[in-house]
Amino acid sequence: MREIILDTETTGLDPTKGHKIVEIGCVEIWNKLPTGKTFHRYINPERDVPKEAQNVHGLSEEFLSDKPKFKEICDDFLAFVSNSAIVAHNANFDMKFIISELEAAGKDQLKVNKVIDTVKIARSKYPGSSVSLDALCKRFKIDLSDRSKHGALLDASLLSSVYLELCGGRQGALDVSNKEKSNGPSEDFKSKTTKRESRNFSLSNDEIDCHKKFITEKIPNSLWNY
């Protein structure tokens, strides 16, 4: 199953108050394993970036001023996501911004398979514990050395590792469905198997005599003497 791990960085917390996306990052996984394919864009929000937001992601108005607007990248984004499931940490936050930006761009809404919130999964597995991305990375011993600030693609990549662990780790990602099982060796294995002739392991008379002598002299009262 194809899933897209998604993260966004924004100018604030609420799109209904005029806040916008400034960065979007996606990581593709198939059957819970990353494929190496990603989608990443910095976005000109066409508005100021409050200091509080800059402290989180480090993206200034100056840096973003020459970046494309969301309406200029949304077709590429929609093509990458396609109808796959979306996985996000606190998914409601990211999805409300995506929906708002698509509406402003005059685009149809995402026709995704489903939206999976890793915060909800983590809370059900670890009630009472912190389920921030940092806390979960530390729990699963995922390297955080590159995360001095939030970044959409970096956080999506970290979340892909966290999601894999929440789903049971690497062993849980293996495909062991009945349709993959067989009752015997595959034809490919059979074709590569070399038939070996049986070997003769019979003992010579000298070897038999040496064995008897060893038992008699070295193993007193041996069962082999009876």
C-alpha positions in Angstrom: 0.0 0.0 0.0 1.3 3.5 -0.9 1.3 6.1 1.8 2.6 9.6 1.9 4.2 11.0 5.1 3.5 14.7 5.1 4.6 17.7 7.1 4.1 21.4 6.7 5.6 24.6 8.2 3.4 27.7 8.4 3.2 31.3 9.4 0.9 30.5 12.3 -1.6 28.2 13.8 -4.9 29.0 12.0 -5.5 29.3 8.2 -8.9 31.0 8.9 -6.9 33.9 10.4 -4.9 34.3 7.2 -1.9 32.1 8.1 -0.3 30.2 5.2 2.0 27.3 4.4 5.7 28.2 3.9 7.1 24.7 3.4 5.8 21.3 2.5 7.6 18.0 2.6 6.4 14.5 1.7 8.1 11.1 1.8 6.7 8.1 -0.1 6.5 4.7 1.5 5.2 1.4 0.2 4.2 -1.3 2.6 5.6 0.8 5.5 9.1 1.1 3.9 10.5 4.4 2.4 11.1 4.2 -1.4 13.5 7.2 -1.5 11.0 9.4 -3.4 10.2 12.7 -1.9 8.4 16.0 -2.6 9.7 19.2 -1.1 8.9 22.9 -1.7 9.5 26.2 0.0 6.5 28.5 -0.6 6.1 32.2 -0.7 3.2 32.9 1.7 2.6 36.4 0.2 2.4 37.8 3.7 4.7 38.4 6.7 6.2 35.6 8.8 5.8 36.4 12.5 8.9 36.1 14.7 7.2 33.3 16.7 7.0 31.2 13.5 10.5 32.0 12.4 11.7 30.8 15.8 10.2 27.4 15.0 11.3 26.8 11.4 13.8 29.5 10.7 12.2 30.6 7.4 12.2 34.4 7.0 10.2 36.6 4.6 13.4 37.4 2.8 14.3 33.8 2.2 10.8 33.0 1.0 10.3 36.1 -1.2 11.6 34.5 -4.4 10.0 31.1 -3.8 6.9 29.9 -5.8 3.4 30.5 -4.5 1.3 27.6 -3.4 -0.9 27.9 -6.5 2.2 27.4 -8.6 3.2 24.1 -7.0 -0.2 22.6 -6.1 -0.5 20.6 -9.3 2.9 18.9 -8.6 1.8 18.3 -5.0 -1.5 16.8 -6.0 0.2 14.5 -8.6 2.7 13.3 -6.1 0.1 12.5 -3.4 -2.4 11.1 -5.9 -5.0 9.1 -4.1 -2.6 7.6 -1.5 -3.2 7.6 2.2 -1.7 10.5 4.0 0.2 10.1 7.3 0.9 13.2 9.5 1.7 14.0 13.0 -1.3 15.9 14.4 -2.9 15.5 11.0 -5.7 17.9 11.6 -3.3 20.8 11.7 -1.6 19.9 8.4 -4.8 19.0 6.6 -6.7 22.2 7.5 -3.8 24.2 5.9 -3.7 22.0 2.8 -7.5 22.3 2.4 -7.4 26.1 2.8 -4.5 26.5 0.3 -6.2 24.3 -2.3 -9.4 26.2 -1.9 -7.6 29.5 -2.4 -5.9 28.1 -5.5 -9.3 27.0 -6.9 -8.3 23.4 -6.9 -10.3 20.3 -6.1 -9.8 18.8 -2.6 -7.5 15.8 -2.1 -9.1 12.5 -3.0 -6.9 10.5 -0.6 -7.5 7.0 0.5 -7.5 8.0 4.2 -5.6 10.3 6.7 -3.6 8.6 9.5 -2.7 10.7 12.5 0.4 9.3 14.3 -0.3 11.4 17.4 -3.5 9.3 17.9 -1.6 6.1 17.3 1.1 7.1 19.8 -1.3 8.2 22.5 -3.1 4.8 22.2 0.2 2.9 22.5 1.8 5.1 25.2 -0.9 6.8 27.3 0.4 9.4 29.6 3.7 9.8 27.8 4.8 12.7 25.6 4.0 12.0 21.9 5.8 14.9 20.3 8.0 14.0 17.4 11.1 14.6 19.4 9.9 12.4 22.2 9.0 9.6 19.9 12.3 9.8 18.1 14.1 9.5 21.4 11.9 6.6 22.4 12.8 4.7 19.2 16.5 5.9 19.2 16.1 7.7 15.9 18.9 10.2 15.3 17.8 13.8 15.9 21.2 15.5 15.4 20.1 17.3 12.3 16.9 18.8 13.9 18.0 22.1 15.3 14.7 23.6 14.0 11.6 22.2 12.4 11.8 21.4 8.7 9.0 19.9 6.6 11.1 17.4 4.7 13.3 16.5 7.6 10.3 16.1 9.9 8.5 14.0 7.3 11.6 11.7 7.1 11.8 11.4 10.8 8.1 10.7 11.0 8.4 7.9 8.4 10.8 6.1 10.8 8.6 6.8 13.8 5.5 5.5 11.9 7.4 2.3 11.0 8.1 1.8 14.7 4.5 2.5 15.7 3.4 -0.1 13.2 5.6 -2.8 14.7 9.1 -2.0 13.4 10.9 -3.4 10.4 9.6 -6.9 11.1 6.0 -5.6 11.0 6.7 -4.1 7.6 7.5 -7.4 6.0 4.8 -8.9 3.7 3.9 -12.3 5.1 0.4 -12.5 3.7 -1.0 -15.9 2.8 -0.9 -15.1 -0.9 2.9 -15.0 -0.7 3.2 -18.3 1.0 3.8 -21.6 -0.8 3.8 -25.3 0.3 7.2 -26.1 -1.2 10.3 -24.7 -2.9 9.7 -22.2 -5.7 10.3 -23.3 -9.3 13.2 -20.9 -9.4 14.8 -22.6 -6.4 14.2 -26.0 -7.9 15.8 -25.1 -11.2 19.0 -24.0 -9.4 19.2 -27.1 -7.2 21.9 -29.5 -8.2 21.3 -33.2 -7.7 24.2 -34.8 -5.9 25.1 -38.5 -6.1 25.1 -40.4 -2.8 28.5 -40.9 -1.3 29.9 -44.2 0.1 30.9 -43.9 3.8 31.6 -47.6 4.5 34.5 -48.3 6.8 37.5 -50.4 5.9 38.5 -53.5 8.0 41.4 -51.6 9.5 39.2 -48.7 10.6 36.8 -51.2 12.2 39.6 -52.9 14.1 41.0 -49.6 15.3 37.6 -48.6 16.6 37.1 -51.8 18.5 40.6 -51.5 20.0 39.9 -47.9 21.1 36.6 -48.9 22.8 38.3 -51.9 24.6 41.3 -49.9 25.9 39.8 -46.4 26.5 36.2 -47.1 27.5 36.0 -49.8 30.2 32.7 -51.6 30.5 31.5 -49.8 27.4 28.0 -50.8 26.1 29.7 -51.3 22.6 31.5 -54.3 24.1 28.3 -56.3 24.6 
